[in-house]
Structures are given as C-alpha cells and as structure tokens.
C-alpha cells in the first residue's frame, strides 16, 4: 500500500512539473530562417528570443493534422494565420518593443512565447 501511495505522489509531482513548472530552452533568433514545427501538441521551438526594434519573419510548418494546429495567433500583435499542412507559412513580425508576446492556437492548447530584448 505504501509503494502505491509513493508512486501516486510521484506521478502527481511529475504532472505538476510538466504542465506548470517546465519551461523549454529559448531559441535565440539572429536571422529569419527559423522554422517552428507544429507537431505532437507543441511548437518546437516554443520560446524564441529576438532583438527589439527589428522586424522578423517566422516560418511555421504544421506537421500535425489536428484542427487545433491549423491556426497560430499572436493576440498582442493582432496577427492570425492559417497553417497549411506540411508547408512552411511565413508570418511577418513587426519591430517590437522589449517584452514578452504570447502566441498560441485558437484553443490555446499549443503555446509559445516571443521574448523581445
């Protein structure tokens, strides 16, 4: 019985870490040739660091046929794009002030973040 309780607590700790505490590494963008893969429920890379006051083009490639992966939205920038399956879709990001800008699918299941510095 004790082993089952310990295993249950370990599983709960793993779930809390994965959904609330885990932060993937940031990809630092220095050019416009970055391709963000939309696959298996995530954007890869999902955390991007870009320079302030520099326009950038991000390319999204949707590998996941689920309907949720079909759209990417940048709500703070009022940008929304439909992603065709297995095609690179360019999204122009204007020059931004320093800060954090979220992007996600229409249901907010796929999530990412731009760090502008």
Buried (B, 14 or more C-beta within 10 A) or exposed (E): EEEEEEEEEEEEEEEEEEEEEEEEEBBBBEEBEBEBBBBEEBBBBBBBBBBEEBEBEBBBBBEBEBEBBBBBBBEEBEBEBEBEEEEEBEBEBEEBEEEEBBBBBBEEEBBBBBBBE
